[in-house]
Amino acid sequence: MKFSRLVYSLLITVILGQVNIPVAHSEIPYPETRTVDHVDVYHGVKVPDPYRWLEEDVRTSKKVADWVEAENKVSFHYLEQIPERKAIENRLTKLWNFEKYGSPFKRGGAYYYFKNDGLQNQYVLYRLDDLDAKPEVLIDPNTWSKDGTVALDGTAFSDDGQYLAYGVQDAGSDWRTWRVMEIESRKVLDEELKWVKFSGASWTRDSKGFFYGRYAEPKEGTAFQNLNLNQKLYYHRVGTPQSEDVLVYERPDHPDWGFSTDVSEDGRWLVITVWKGTDDKYQVFYKDLFEPYGLPINLIGNFENEYSFLGNDGSVFYFRTDLDAPKKRVIAIDVRNPDPKNWKEILPETENVLREVGLVGNLFIAHYLQDAKTQIKIHLMDGQFVREVKFPSIGTASGFGGRRTDTETFYSFSSFATPPSIYRYNLITGESKLLRQANVDFNPEDYEVKQVFYKSKDGTKVPMFLAYKKGIQLNGQNPTLLYGYGGFNIPLTPSFSISRLLWMEMGGVFAMANLRGGGEYGEAWHQAGTKLNKQNVFDDFISAAEWLIDNKYTNSKKLAIQGGSNGGLLVGAVMTQRPDLFGVCLP
């Protein structure tokens, strides 16, 4: 949150032209960064990496820590000279200070939800017997560290509601330490499960233990440098030390394989999803838990498609898949007759991307993306359409979780000018009832949100969301922030952001372009922005900027662009290719 405040303080004051920052860019005393003679050799090609030393862990490397401190000194000195910075920070703090709720969910007869009182570093997990009861704190991660860098990351409740397994994350690391709490007494049991990474916990139906994946303990000093190899799947019995955990599955012949697990609601099947790297292409194994000495059986034996396990009816497993369906569909596989020619289609592919599917109350709740906006459709388990969930405006809905026996589910809805609102959805009647609405210090009616489509360099139609205060003049003089990502099959959808709200409050236009490479329109859209097609992403972003200028929303001097991670690469590329097009760049 602090970093976001700093970035927006700089962005707003510079691009709105409210102040003249007294330090010229040429006078900024950037620290010198030393180089080293490090060379990697890939396929016989020497690749120098003179800054390899900066990859050392900042928590243990004094050299890296000193370099970060010197860089921060320059940045903070520059930012502290902005006269309006304090006023902007105060307004951001006031806007951020509202209660934030997650969607409730039901486990073991009780309801749970996450909540942040306003400015807490971490969300708190609450428990209540029914929705009208007084909530009780179950876990407050804010008590785990003074600086708020130790977080709760991952929860798994036993079927009987007696235990909670939860993951603890320290300082943003991928490593997790899993603990077990006895819910009624709030007692945290003695066992600690260490060296867990990229894994949740899947409880057995008897609530005596759970499955999880972990790696071997790394050698001292290498915990943040090792490759993620040789993950193993274990079963942990509550009340026993990790040293007694039972090895369930490993593949030393494929050290790059990782494992995710699901235990079917009827408790009979352990479904093992095998992954490699970040690709959504999986193999699937299953094990009959009623046969304790049975071995995992391979159901899907290649990494050619995505298979996400949804649930089962006896021996019939349901999966969301992109097999013969780039925009995804739902199929049923009977493990007693698993030949692909016997697989059945339940929900066929549509023109919209099927992002998620829940199996709740014996209904499929299908979450589609329709031009990067949420569309929720309800189907019977034979695929018959029941109804569509209606939303108040352009936006994004999330949640819709639950169990097969539930008659209700919960979801959150938000948009650029709509703070997250929590709804209770009746699966029988189809009625949505508002439970909680965020109380933020602004009037949503003062803002306009719309979607436009523009043509990229090669003629491809690309969607873009626009949000701004009503009444702006299309005179080419509006400060405009254009955001993009365009990668890893990740879609950008409307969401609520305090920093963006302040930008609009101060007269700025916010634009978000749905570039190729993302997940807005399925695998073809994704592939059109990867590898040798990466230039398409840059062209889409440049074309978005040109559309904003041509349609008199802004001009090049008042147009800022922003992106993070893959979006940082995007910003770096387009500012190099078209430096004339942008006034401010935030990679």
Helices and strands as residue ranges (DSSP letters): H 2-15, G 25-27, E 39-42, E 45-48, G 52-55, H 62-79, H 85-96, E 100-101, E 105-107, E 110-116, E 124-128, E 136-139, G 141-143, E 150-157, E 163-170, E 176-182, E 187-188, E 193-196, E 202-203, E 209-214, E 232-237, G 242-244, E 246-249, E 257-263, E 269-276, E 283-288, E 297-300, E 307-313, E 316-321, E 329-334, G 340-342, E 344-347, E 353-360, E 363-370, E 373-380, E 385-389, E 396-399, E 408-415, E 418-426, E 432-437, G 444-446, E 447-455, E 461-469, E 480-483, H 498-505, E 509-513, H 523-527, G 531-533, H 534-550, G 556-558, E 559-562, H 566-577, G 579-581, E 584-586
